[in-house]
Amino acid sequence: MEFSSKLLEQAVYEMSQLPGIGKRTALRLVLHLLQQPEAQTEQLTEALTGLRTGIKFCKNCHNISDTELCEICANPNRESAIVCVVEDVRDVMAIENTSQYRGHYHVLGGKISPLDGIGPQDLTIYSLIEKVKSGAIEEIIFALSSTMEGDTTNFYIYRQLEGLNVKTSTIARGIAVGDELEFADEVTLGRSILNRIPFENSLKH
């Protein structure tokens, strides 16, 4: 792809680094921005800069937040003794959209994937274990996607929790094997949480 401007080429290159954005789409987006009022582009720049410099991670659940404690963890009406373990913030948003869950979350920040060089130490697994050891948690709900990496991560955490006084369950398999939680429809995901099963039962299949 030939460019008449080095500035245009650099902007297209940076835009194309985003997931799912090829060079042609990046070029279309960059040209669109050029056609907008300069103030609109500045607002976008300020929003992205603010995101990078001002964003925090909840000290309790590791969810993305504007404050040290996210709105969910700070809400006294939530059931803090029930914790739903998810991969990232997109899963929190998907589950919240169902309006079927009133507990807390624990965001792992990924899944165990040796092929990608991601081990337990790269996730927030150990802070979850410490939280359970404190005695404040009654139930852990595994809500990772039903992929090989998701199942591996669930099983690893389950083994770490053995001997601790906590109930473990997993969302019902209304979510197809291989599917990511964020793409599930709200009704299916909501029912999967409400109809969750003991985690040990899932090991028999």
N, C-alpha and C positions, 0 to 999 in steps of 0.2 A: 504494500500500500504506500503510494507516494504522497508526501505532504508538502504543501507550499510554505509551511511555517513550522519552525522547530518548536515553538511554543504550543502550537496545535498538536504536533506529534507527541510531545511530552504529556500533554493533558490526556490525549487518547490512550497512551500507554498506561498511565496511572489508573484511568477509569477501567481499562480492560483487565486490571488485576483483581477486580471484584468478582465474586462467584457468579457464574452464569452469564458474564458479560464478555462477548467476543469483541474483536476490534471494530467490526462494522456497527454493532450496537453502541459501542463506546463513542465512535465518531458521531453517531446520530445524537447521543446525549450531550456531547460537548458542543456540537453546533447548535443544539436547542438552547443550551445555557448562554451561548454567545448572542442569541436573538432576544434573550430576556433583558429587562432593565438591570443595570449594574447593581442596584440595591438588592435585587432578589438573589443574585449570585453571592453577594456579600453576606446575606442572611444565611445561605447554605454553608458558606465557609465558617461563619461564626458558630453555627449549630454543630458542625463537625469538630471544630476546635474545642468548643465547650464540652462536647461528649468525651473527648480524649483527656482533657485536663480536669474536668469536674466529676466524672463518674466515679462511684464508689461501689464496693461489694459488701453486702450485708455481713456484719461480723457474726451473725448467728447461722444464716443459711447459705451465704455466698451468692445470693441473687443480686443482679444489678440494681443499684439504688442511688438516689440522690443524697441519702443520709446514711449514717453508720448502721442504722437498723431499718430494714425495708418496711414498707407499709403493712405487709402481711404479718411479719413477725411482731410489729408494734401494735397490732390490732388485738385488744384484750378479748374480743369475741371469737377469736380463732382457737381451735383445740391444739394447744402446743404439745400435748403428749402423743399426737399422731404425726408422723413425719413421712412425707412422700419423697422418695429419692428419684431425682430426674437427672438427665444429662446436662441440659443448659436452660437458659432463660426462655427459649422458645417453647419448651415443654411446660414450664410454669404458666406461660400465657395461654397455651392450649387447654390446660386443665382448668385454669381459672375461668375460661370462657364457657365451660360446661355448667358452672354454678352448682356443681354437685359435690364439691370437696371443701371442707371447712378447717382442715388441719394446717400444719406448717409444711415447709419444703426443705430439702437439702440438695443443692445444686452441685453436682460432681465436677462439672467443667470438662466433661468428655467421657469416654469409655476406655477400658483397658484394651489395648490393641498392640501386641508385640510387633506386628509387621510395620506399624507406624511409629514404633519406638515409644509408645505410651504405656507406662506401667502404673501400678497403684500409687506410687510415690508422686506421680504427676497430677493426681486428682485429689479431691478433698475427702478421701475415704477415711483417713485417720482422725480427722476432726469429727466425723460422723460417729465413729467408734467411741471416741471420748465422750461425746454427747450422750450416747446410750449408757456408758459406764457411770455417768453421773446419776442415773436412776430417774431422770425426768421424762424418759420416753417409754410409752407403753406399746406402741406398734410402729413398725417400719413397713412402708408400702413400697415395693419395687415397681417403678414405672418407667424403666428404660425400654427402648425400642427392642422388638423381638428379633434382633439380629444375633449373629454369633458373638460379636463383641459385647452386645448388651447382656446376653445370657451369661457370658464369662464374667462380666463385672458383677452381675447379680449374685452369682454363685460365690465369687471371691468374698464379697461383703457378707453373705450368709454364713460362710465358714468363719469369718472373723467375729461374728456375733454369737457363735455357738457357746453355750454356757452362760450367756448373759440373760437376764430376766426381761426379755422383750419378745413380743409377738411379731412374726414376719409374715407378710402376705405379698401377693403379686396381682397386678391387674388381670382380670379375666381375658382370655384370648379372643375377645371381640376384635382386637387389633390383629390384622393378618401378619403372619410370620414375614419378617423382612421389612415391615413398614416402620416409618418414623412416626412418633407420636404427633408431631406438629401437623401432619397431613391427614390425620384421622378426623372424621366429622365429629361434631360436638356431642351428638346423641350417643354414638358408638363409644366414644371415649368416656363419657359420663357413666354409661352403664358398666363399662369395664372396671371403673373405679368402685362403683357401688356393689358390684358382684365379684369383688376380689376374692381370691382363694388363698389358703395357707401356702406359703412358698414351697414347703416340702412336698406338697401335692404336685406341683409343677415339675418336680424332678423325676416323677414316675413315668412321664410321657416322653 
